[in-house]
Amino acid sequence: MTALYQKNDTLQETLLSFENGSENKTDWNIVKDLFTLTKAEIADKWYGGKDNSIGFIFKE
């Protein structure tokens, strides 16, 4: 609904322009990054690179 209100063409435009005022910005940033960053950028930002992200997948 925010995208329609702001007259953005894509959800990505809306996410890039939306400022979340909640206390838990980490959750918001993860959601935002999933829609706006590439896979490599997500691996670098959230896991310290591709090699580190593999360990997260297979972590017990």
N, CA, C and O of each residue as an XYZ file, in Angstrom:
240
protein
N       0.813     -1.192      0.000
C       0.000      0.000      0.000
C       0.862      1.263      0.000
O       0.498      2.277     -0.597
N       1.986      1.188      0.664
C       2.884      2.344      0.682
C       3.388      2.655     -0.717
O       3.495      3.823     -1.090
N       3.701      1.623     -1.498
C       4.171      1.830     -2.870
C       3.105      2.532     -3.705
O       3.414      3.427     -4.491
N       1.857      2.126     -3.534
C       0.773      2.781     -4.262
C       0.612      4.236     -3.837
O       0.445      5.120     -4.676
N       0.664      4.478     -2.532
C       0.522      5.835     -1.995
C       1.649      6.744     -2.482
O       1.414      7.903     -2.825
N       2.871      6.214     -2.511
C       4.023      7.008     -2.941
C       4.158      7.053     -4.463
O       5.004      7.770     -4.997
N       3.324      6.288     -5.149
C       3.338      6.218     -6.614
C       4.679      5.716     -7.141
O       5.169      6.177     -8.172
N       5.264      4.761     -6.415
C       6.501      4.129     -6.865
C       6.156      3.026     -7.857
O       5.100      2.402     -7.758
N       7.045      2.791     -8.806
C       6.822      1.740     -9.794
C       7.140      0.354     -9.260
O       6.554     -0.631     -9.711
N       8.058      0.262     -8.308
C       8.467     -1.043     -7.802
C       8.511     -1.051     -6.277
O       8.606     -0.007     -5.630
N       8.438     -2.257     -5.726
C       8.582     -2.414     -4.287
C       9.975     -1.989     -3.846
O      10.145     -1.429     -2.763
N      10.970     -2.254     -4.686
C      12.349     -1.876     -4.361
C      12.458     -0.363     -4.131
O      13.110      0.066     -3.179
N      11.830      0.445     -4.985
C      11.865      1.905     -4.802
C      11.272      2.292     -3.453
O      11.798      3.167     -2.764
N      10.185      1.644     -3.082
C       9.530      1.951     -1.819
C      10.419      1.584     -0.644
O      10.559      2.361      0.301
N      11.017      0.410     -0.700
C      11.886     -0.023      0.389
C      13.094      0.884      0.549
O      13.515      1.168      1.670
N      13.649      1.338     -0.558
C      14.815      2.222     -0.487
C      14.471      3.580      0.108
O      15.327      4.220      0.719
N      13.239      4.025     -0.060
C      12.858      5.351      0.423
C      12.197      5.317      1.798
O      12.030      6.366      2.420
N      11.819      4.143      2.281
C      11.080      4.026      3.539
C      12.018      4.092      4.729
O      13.036      3.402      4.763
N      11.683      4.908      5.690
C      12.456      5.008      6.926
C      11.646      4.385      8.053
O      10.550      4.847      8.368
N      12.181      3.351      8.648
C      11.491      2.660      9.724
C      11.811      3.324     11.051
O      12.980      3.535     11.374
N      10.800      3.650     11.812
C      11.002      4.292     13.099
C      10.983      3.328     14.272
O      11.053      3.757     15.424
N      10.888      2.023     13.998
C      10.804      1.061     15.098
C      12.147      0.926     15.810
O      13.192      1.332     15.301
N      12.081      0.348     16.992
C      13.296      0.161     17.782
C      14.177     -0.956     17.220
O      15.395     -0.933     17.398
N      13.567     -1.932     16.544
C      14.333     -3.063     16.033
C      14.657     -2.861     14.561
O      14.008     -3.430     13.684
N      15.649     -2.058     14.310
C      16.035     -1.742     12.936
C      16.735     -2.908     12.238
O      16.759     -2.958     11.009
N      17.303     -3.843     12.997
C      17.986     -4.980     12.382
C      17.015     -5.805     11.551
O      17.322     -6.153     10.411
N      15.852     -6.123     12.103
C      14.853     -6.891     11.352
C      14.448     -6.155     10.082
O      14.339     -6.756      9.013
N      14.227     -4.866     10.206
C      13.841     -4.077      9.040
C      14.955     -4.079      7.993
O      14.680     -4.223      6.802
N      16.183     -3.924      8.416
C      17.311     -3.889      7.476
C      17.478     -5.214      6.741
O      17.835     -5.224      5.563
N      17.226     -6.336      7.421
C      17.318     -7.635      6.758
C      16.271     -7.727      5.648
O      16.587     -8.126      4.527
N      15.050     -7.367      5.951
C      13.973     -7.411      4.947
C      14.297     -6.480      3.788
O      14.160     -6.855      2.623
N      14.723     -5.278      4.108
C      15.061     -4.293      3.080
C      16.179     -4.811      2.184
O      16.101     -4.702      0.960
N      17.218     -5.374      2.794
C      18.359     -5.872      2.027
C      17.977     -7.044      1.121
O      18.512     -7.169      0.019
N      17.061     -7.901      1.571
C      16.630     -9.034      0.745
C      16.020     -8.572     -0.575
O      16.116     -9.270     -1.584
N      15.399     -7.407     -0.568
C      14.753     -6.898     -1.772
C      15.607     -5.906     -2.561
O      15.274     -5.578     -3.700
N      16.701     -5.427     -1.972
C      17.445     -4.362     -2.641
C      18.907     -4.691     -2.947
O      19.524     -4.016     -3.771
N      19.474     -5.718     -2.297
C      20.875     -6.051     -2.520
C      21.005     -7.322     -3.349
O      20.076     -8.127     -3.420
N      22.148     -7.490     -3.964
C      22.438     -8.732     -4.682
C      22.807     -9.817     -3.671
O      23.044     -9.526     -2.499
N      22.854    -11.068     -4.129
C      23.242    -12.169     -3.249
C      24.638    -11.947     -2.682
O      24.871    -12.183     -1.496
N      25.558    -11.500     -3.514
C      26.933    -11.269     -3.058
C      26.984    -10.156     -2.015
O      27.724    -10.258     -1.036
N      26.208     -9.102     -2.215
C      26.174     -7.994     -1.255
C      25.596     -8.444      0.086
O      26.074     -8.027      1.142
N      24.566     -9.298      0.045
C      23.983     -9.824      1.284
C      25.005    -10.686      2.016
O      25.168    -10.561      3.230
N      25.696    -11.564      1.280
C      26.711    -12.421      1.903
C      27.804    -11.579      2.554
O      28.238    -11.886      3.664
N      28.248    -10.533      1.885
C      29.287     -9.660      2.441
C      28.800     -8.913      3.681
O      29.488     -8.878      4.702
N      27.622     -8.323      3.590
C      27.113     -7.477      4.674
C      26.720     -8.273      5.913
O      27.071     -7.897      7.031
N      26.000     -9.357      5.722
C      25.420    -10.063      6.856
C      26.233    -11.251      7.344
O      26.073    -11.684      8.485
N      27.113    -11.788      6.487
C      27.852    -12.994      6.874
C      29.359    -12.846      6.748
O      30.090    -13.801      7.011
N      29.837    -11.684      6.357
C      31.270    -11.485      6.225
C      31.856    -12.142      4.995
O      33.045    -12.457      4.970
N      31.039    -12.355      3.968
C      31.507    -12.920      2.709
C      30.905    -14.284      2.417
O      30.317    -14.928      3.286
N      31.069    -14.702      1.176
C      30.493    -15.975      0.717
C      31.023    -17.160      1.508
O      30.251    -18.040      1.889
N      32.315    -17.198      1.758
C      32.903    -18.325      2.476
C      32.307    -18.481      3.877
O      32.058    -19.603      4.317
N      32.080    -17.388      4.569
C      31.486    -17.450      5.910
C      30.018    -17.835      5.863
O      29.520    -18.464      6.796
N      29.319    -17.475      4.806
C      27.896    -17.778      4.732
C      27.651    -19.275      4.570
O      26.611    -19.771      5.004
N      28.565    -19.993      3.967
C      28.431    -21.448      3.793
C      28.400    -22.115      5.163
O      27.605    -23.030      5.380
N      29.234    -21.686      6.076
C      29.250    -22.243      7.423
C      27.937    -22.032      8.157
O      27.523    -22.875      8.952
N      27.288    -20.921      7.897
C      25.990    -20.633      8.521
C      24.923    -21.619      8.044
O      24.079    -22.045      8.831
N      24.957    -21.978      6.778
C      23.962    -22.885      6.207
C      24.054    -24.269      6.849
O      23.030    -24.895      7.121
N      25.266    -24.743      7.089
C      25.462    -26.087      7.593
C      25.675    -26.147      9.102
O      26.051    -27.188      9.639
N      25.435    -25.032      9.782
C      25.616    -24.966     11.230
C      24.545    -25.827     11.917
O      23.374    -25.800     11.537
N      24.958    -26.575     12.915
C      24.023    -27.448     13.642
C      23.230    -26.673     14.646
O      22.396    -27.244     15.348
